[in-house]
């Protein structure tokens, strides 16, 4: 097998997207137009006329080239039109150019192995099959979820017009975003462009729950691609956490999309509380790997460790 390293301008995006379209472990994050938004200038490893591909989401800082997992992409890795053997996937990792001295990337759940020289940590996603009827799926809900849906239904809150990406992101930013602190201005700009892109491509829609005054309390953007819906971006106010509005929003989505040969991908669950929330709807755990590589000289490692300690103090 021959694997080529391609700079961004050398990538044939039509052939790339054709490979992703027919790949065994297809993910929406791997399409060229999605990568263009979340990691401008991304590069690639490509095998035999795009029969298999591996996006290299890289950057450079302090003179160091590194690979990272862009925001709004939970899982990437090797994508192929045919099932890949471990030997073939290992070849892709060996083909990563040596100038990438540091890497922290997440593989899709179909890549359940750690290549030599890398460290691996298992992460948890939650997925819910939508194959059954609405009643069948609701029978999977736990008591806390049922109670919160009932509470939300009794309150004076209502589904309303789909919120704009700007409204959804604004709600997140002034509530959870302030406390969480990881997302910067550039990330919110990327999120706005990405969500608008997805909606224009008819690959996503938004849903919202409003109070009696028409104020958005809970909202979400759900992307979709073939047989998978992605709970891509969500926001809720403190009031919504009290009255169960997000439980109602997800329950309505499930009722509207039951009996589809599709999966609702909640995109998360490493946090115990978040995991319990998703499991409350009957979602199952699906593991994927977070891989890391550190080929930095010792003095660089010491400097980076010190910087991390200082930024966390």
C-alpha positions in Angstrom: 0.0 0.0 0.0 1.2 3.5 -0.8 0.3 6.4 1.4 0.9 10.0 0.4 1.2 13.0 2.6 -0.7 15.9 1.0 -0.6 19.6 1.9 -4.0 21.3 2.0 -3.8 22.8 -1.5 -2.9 19.3 -2.9 -6.0 17.6 -1.7 -8.6 16.6 -4.3 -11.7 17.4 -2.2 -14.2 15.8 -4.6 -12.3 12.5 -4.2 -11.9 13.1 -0.5 -15.6 13.6 0.1 -16.4 10.6 -2.1 -14.3 8.4 0.2 -16.0 9.8 3.3 -19.4 9.4 1.7 -18.8 5.6 1.2 -16.6 5.0 4.2 -17.4 2.2 6.7 -17.1 4.4 9.8 -18.4 7.6 8.2 -18.6 10.7 10.4 -19.8 14.2 9.3 -16.7 15.8 10.9 -14.5 14.2 8.2 -16.0 15.9 5.1 -13.7 18.5 3.5 -16.2 21.4 3.9 -16.6 20.6 7.7 -12.8 20.4 8.2 -12.4 23.6 6.3 -14.4 25.4 9.0 -13.0 23.8 12.1 -9.3 23.5 11.0 -8.5 25.8 8.0 -5.4 24.5 6.2 -5.8 20.9 7.4 -3.6 18.3 5.7 -4.0 14.7 4.9 -2.6 11.2 4.4 -4.2 9.5 1.4 -4.0 5.9 0.2 -4.3 4.7 -3.5 -6.4 7.3 -5.1 -8.4 8.1 -2.0 -9.6 4.6 -1.1 -8.6 5.4 2.5 -7.8 8.8 4.1 -6.6 10.3 7.4 -7.2 14.0 8.1 -4.2 15.7 9.8 -5.6 18.6 11.8 -2.5 20.4 12.7 -1.1 23.7 13.8 2.2 25.4 14.8 3.0 27.2 17.9 6.4 28.3 19.3 8.0 26.7 16.3 6.4 23.3 17.2 4.2 21.4 14.7 1.5 19.5 16.4 -1.8 17.6 15.7 -4.9 18.4 17.8 -8.6 17.6 17.9 -10.5 20.7 16.7 -13.5 21.9 18.6 -16.8 20.5 17.3 -15.2 17.3 16.0 -15.5 14.5 18.5 -14.0 11.6 16.4 -11.7 11.5 13.4 -9.1 9.0 12.3 -8.7 6.7 9.3 -11.7 6.5 7.0 -11.9 3.8 4.3 -14.4 2.5 1.8 -13.4 -1.0 3.0 -12.9 -2.4 6.5 -9.3 -1.7 7.6 -7.0 -4.3 9.2 -4.8 -3.2 12.0 -1.7 -3.5 9.8 -3.2 -1.0 7.3 -4.2 1.5 10.0 -0.7 1.2 11.6 0.8 2.1 8.3 -1.1 5.4 8.4 0.3 6.3 11.7 3.8 5.5 10.6 3.2 7.8 7.6 2.6 10.8 9.8 5.4 13.3 8.9 8.1 13.5 11.5 7.8 17.3 11.9 4.6 16.7 14.0 6.4 16.3 17.3 3.3 16.3 19.5 -0.2 15.0 19.0 -3.5 14.7 20.9 -6.3 13.3 18.6 -9.5 11.2 19.0 -10.2 8.2 16.8 -13.6 7.1 15.7 -15.1 4.1 17.6 -14.2 1.7 14.7 -10.4 2.2 15.4 -10.1 0.3 18.6 -6.3 0.0 18.9 -3.3 2.0 20.0 -0.3 2.2 17.6 3.2 1.6 18.9 4.8 4.7 20.5 1.4 6.3 21.3 -0.5 6.5 24.5 -4.2 5.7 24.6 -7.1 6.7 26.9 -10.6 5.4 26.5 -13.3 8.0 26.3 -17.1 7.5 26.4 -19.8 8.6 23.9 -23.5 7.8 24.2 -25.7 6.7 21.4 -29.4 6.0 21.2 -31.0 3.9 18.5 -34.1 5.5 16.9 -35.2 2.2 15.2 -38.1 1.5 17.6 -41.4 3.2 18.0 -41.8 6.3 20.2 -43.3 4.2 22.9 -40.6 1.6 22.7 -37.9 4.3 23.1 -39.8 6.0 25.9 -39.9 2.7 27.8 -36.1 3.0 28.1 -36.3 6.3 30.0 -35.3 6.2 33.6 -37.5 7.6 36.4 -35.6 10.9 36.6 -36.0 11.6 32.9 -39.7 10.8 33.0 -40.2 13.0 36.1 -38.4 16.0 34.4 -40.4 15.6 31.2 -43.6 15.6 33.2 -42.5 18.6 35.2 -41.6 20.5 32.0 -44.9 19.7 30.4 -46.7 21.1 33.4 -44.8 24.4 33.3 -45.8 27.3 31.1 -43.1 26.6 28.6 -43.4 25.8 24.9 -41.5 24.8 21.8 -41.2 27.7 19.4 -39.5 28.8 16.3 -36.1 27.3 15.6 -33.6 29.7 17.2 -30.9 31.2 15.1 -27.3 29.9 15.6 -26.4 33.4 17.0 -29.2 33.1 19.6 -28.2 29.6 20.5 -24.5 30.5 20.8 -25.4 33.7 22.7 -27.4 31.7 25.3 -24.5 29.2 25.8 -21.9 32.0 26.0 -23.6 33.9 28.8 -24.5 30.8 30.9 -22.2 27.7 30.7 -19.6 29.4 28.5 -18.7 32.0 31.2 -18.1 29.2 33.7 -16.5 26.7 31.4 -14.0 29.2 30.0 -12.3 27.0 27.4 -14.0 28.5 24.4 -12.5 31.8 23.1 -13.9 34.4 20.7 -12.4 32.5 17.8 -14.2 29.3 18.8 -17.6 31.1 19.0 -16.9 32.6 15.6 -16.1 29.1 14.2 -19.3 27.7 15.8 -21.5 30.4 14.3 -20.0 29.9 10.8 -20.2 26.1 11.1 -23.8 26.0 12.3 -24.9 28.4 9.6 -23.0 26.3 7.0 -24.7 23.1 8.2 -28.2 24.7 8.0 -27.5 26.1 4.5 -26.4 22.7 3.4 -29.6 21.2 4.9 -27.4 19.1 7.2 -28.7 20.6 10.5 -31.6 22.3 12.2 -32.1 24.0 15.5 -34.8 23.5 18.2 -35.8 25.7 21.0 -38.0 25.8 24.2 -39.3 29.2 25.3 -40.8 30.7 28.4 -44.2 32.5 28.4 -42.5 35.7 27.3 -40.9 34.1 24.3 -37.4 34.1 25.9 -35.2 31.2 24.7 -34.5 28.9 27.7 -33.1 25.8 26.0 -32.0 25.1 22.5 -29.9 22.7 20.4 -28.5 22.3 17.0 -28.7 18.8 15.7 -26.7 17.9 12.6 -27.5 14.9 10.5 -25.8 12.8 7.9 -27.3 9.6 6.5 -28.1 7.4 9.5 -26.7 9.5 12.3 -28.0 12.6 14.2 -25.5 14.6 16.1 -26.4 16.5 19.3 -23.8 19.1 18.1 -24.4 22.2 20.2 -26.8 22.8 23.1 -27.5 25.6 25.6 -29.8 26.1 28.5 -30.5 28.8 31.0 -30.5 28.3 34.8 -34.2 28.5 34.7 -34.3 25.6 32.2 -32.3 23.4 34.5 -34.9 23.9 37.1 -38.0 23.2 35.0 -36.7 20.4 32.8 -36.8 22.2 29.5 -33.9 20.3 27.9 -35.5 17.0 28.8 -38.6 18.2 27.0 -36.5 19.3 24.0 -34.8 15.9 23.6 -38.0 14.0 24.2 -39.7 15.9 21.4 -36.9 15.2 19.0 -37.0 11.5 19.8 -40.8 11.4 19.4 -40.5 13.1 16.0 -37.7 10.9 14.7 -38.7 7.5 16.1 -38.9 4.5 13.7 -36.0 5.7 11.6 -33.0 3.6 10.8 -30.9 6.1 12.5 -28.8 6.8 15.6 -28.9 9.8 17.9 -25.3 10.5 18.8 -25.2 12.6 22.0 -21.5 13.4 21.4 -20.4 13.0 25.0 -20.5 11.4 28.4 -17.0 11.5 29.9 -18.4 13.6 32.7 -20.4 11.4 35.1 -23.3 13.8 35.3 -23.6 14.3 31.6 -23.3 10.5 31.1 -26.3 10.0 33.6 -28.3 12.6 31.7 -27.8 10.7 28.3 -28.3 7.3 29.8 -31.6 8.6 31.2 -33.0 8.5 27.7 -31.8 4.9 27.2 -28.5 5.7 25.4 -25.8 3.2 25.4 -22.1 3.8 26.1 -19.7 3.6 23.1 -16.0 3.8 23.7 -13.5 5.6 21.5 -9.7 6.3 21.9 -7.9 9.5 22.7 -4.4 9.0 21.4 -1.4 11.1 22.4 2.2 11.3 21.2 5.1 13.4 22.6 8.4 13.5 20.7 9.4 16.8 22.0 12.9 17.4 23.4 13.1 17.2 27.2 13.5 21.0 27.6 10.3 21.6 25.6 8.4 19.1 27.8 9.5 20.8 31.0 8.5 24.2 29.6 5.1 23.0 28.5 4.4 21.2 31.8 5.4 24.4 33.7 3.1 26.5 31.5 0.2 24.0 32.1 0.7 24.2 35.9 0.9 28.0 35.9 -2.2 28.4 33.7 -4.1 26.1 36.0 -3.2 27.9 39.2 
